[in-house]
Structure formats: C-alpha cells, structure tokens
Amino acid sequence: MKKLIAVLAPFALVLSACATTDGTTGGSAMQTTGQQLGMTALKIGINAKCTTELNNLPAWKTATRVMTAEQKTNVQTEICGCVSEKAPESVTAVDLATAALDPQARATIVSNVVTKTINSCVAEAVK
C-alpha cells in the first residue's frame, strides 16, 4: 500500500499543477505567471541598468555635483522607478516570457527599455 501511495502521489502532484481555480485549461494562468516572472526579472535588470546608464550621462554627472548623497540617491530612485514603471509600455508579452527564461535576451530587452525611457524620466524628474 505504501508503495502504491509513493508512486501515485507524484503523479497526482503533476496532474494538479495543470488545474486552475477558474476551470480553465491553465494556459492563460501559466502565461500570466510567465509574464509576471518576466516582468520581475526585467524590473530587477532595469533598475541596475538604469543606475549604470544614469551615472554615465554627462548631464547627470553635472547636475549631481551640487547634490548631497541623499538627494542624489532620492532623485536616482525616482528616475529609475519611472523607467521601471514605463517598462510595460515598451515590452511585449513575448519579450516578458523570453526574459523569464533567457538571461541573454533579458539583458538585451533591459538595455532597449532603459535606452527608450531614461531621457523622458530624467526630464520628468527635473520638472
């Protein structure tokens, strides 16, 4: 009896992974989870890339010379937060799924998103 349970328990667990609470087949639930994972991975990468890009901008270097370290950190957080929030506007569902699985593709997607949005976010923060 114990052997039968040991064999059937993993099988039942695998089958239950396909079940959803709303009665659908699970495809959309898995797609949403993949997109969420992709967006989380992108946001982490976007924040790191944004900080690097921001520190390399000549205008940022000039503007932060008169700021305290705390002011610089606060503005940097605001700008990179803006970039992270605007990320969904620049990324497709396919990009999100790819970012969740492929670190190399994630780096490319992150770079593109930051490049597209950092200047507008700097302009918003300066206003």
TAHU-V328370 format. One record per residue. N is the residue number from 1. RES is the residue in one letter. PSI is psi as a letter, one per 40 degrees, with the letter a starting at -180 (none if undefined). OMEGA is omega in whole degrees, 0 to 359 (NA if undefined). D_CENTER is the distance of its C-alpha to the mean C-alpha in whole Angstrom. Layout:
# TAHU-V328370
N|RES|PSI|OMEGA|D_CENTER  N|RES|PSI|OMEGA|D_CENTER
This chain:
# TAHU-V328370
1|M|d|180|47  2|K|d|179|44  3|K|d|179|44  4|L|d|178|43  5|I|d|180|41  6|A|d|179|39  7|V|d|184|39  8|L|d|182|38  9|A|d|178|35  10|P|d|179|32  11|F|d|178|33  12|A|d|179|33  13|L|d|179|29  14|V|d|179|28  15|L|d|181|30  16|S|e|178|28  17|A|d|180|25  18|C|e|182|25  19|A|i|175|27  20|T|i|183|25  21|T|e|182|26  22|D|e|177|27  23|G|e|178|29  24|T|i|183|27  25|T|e|178|26  26|G|e|181|23  27|G|d|181|21  28|S|d|178|19  29|A|d|179|18  30|M|d|178|17  31|Q|d|179|15  32|T|d|178|14  33|T|d|177|13  34|G|d|178|11  35|Q|d|179|9  36|Q|d|177|8  37|L|d|179|7  38|G|d|180|6  39|M|d|177|3  40|T|d|179|4  41|A|d|179|4  42|L|d|182|2  43|K|d|177|3  44|I|d|179|5  45|G|d|180|7  46|I|d|180|7  47|N|d|179|9  48|A|d|181|11  49|K|d|180|12  50|C|d|179|12  51|T|d|179|15  52|T|d|181|16  53|E|d|181|17  54|L|d|180|18  55|N|e|178|21  56|N|e|180|22  57|L|h|179|23  58|P|d|179|26  59|A|d|179|26  60|W|d|179|24  61|K|d|180|26  62|T|d|183|29  63|A|d|185|28  64|T|e|178|27  65|R|d|182|30  66|V|e|180|32  67|M|i|171|29  68|T|i|179|29  69|A|d|180|27  70|E|d|178|25  71|Q|d|180|25  72|K|d|180|23  73|T|d|181|21  74|N|d|180|21  75|V|d|179|20  76|Q|d|178|18  77|T|d|179|16  78|E|d|181|16  79|I|d|182|16  80|C|d|173|12  81|G|d|176|12  82|C|d|180|13  83|V|d|179|11  84|S|d|180|7  85|E|d|181|10  86|K|e|181|11  87|A|d|181|8  88|P|d|179|9  89|E|d|185|12  90|S|e|188|12  91|V|h|177|10  92|T|i|178|12  93|A|d|178|12  94|V|d|177|13  95|D|d|181|11  96|L|d|179|8  97|A|d|179|11  98|T|d|181|11  99|A|d|180|8  100|A|d|187|9  101|L|d|188|12  102|D|h|182|13  103|P|d|180|12  104|Q|d|177|14  105|A|d|178|13  106|R|d|180|9  107|A|d|179|11  108|T|d|180|13  109|I|d|179|10  110|V|d|180|8  111|S|d|179|12  112|N|d|181|13  113|V|d|181|10  114|V|d|180|12  115|T|d|182|15  116|K|d|192|15  117|T|e|188|14  118|I|d|182|15  119|N|d|179|19  120|S|d|179|19  121|C|d|175|17  122|V|d|180|20  123|A|d|178|22  124|E|d|182|21  125|A|d|182|21  126|V|d|181|25  127|K|none|NA|26
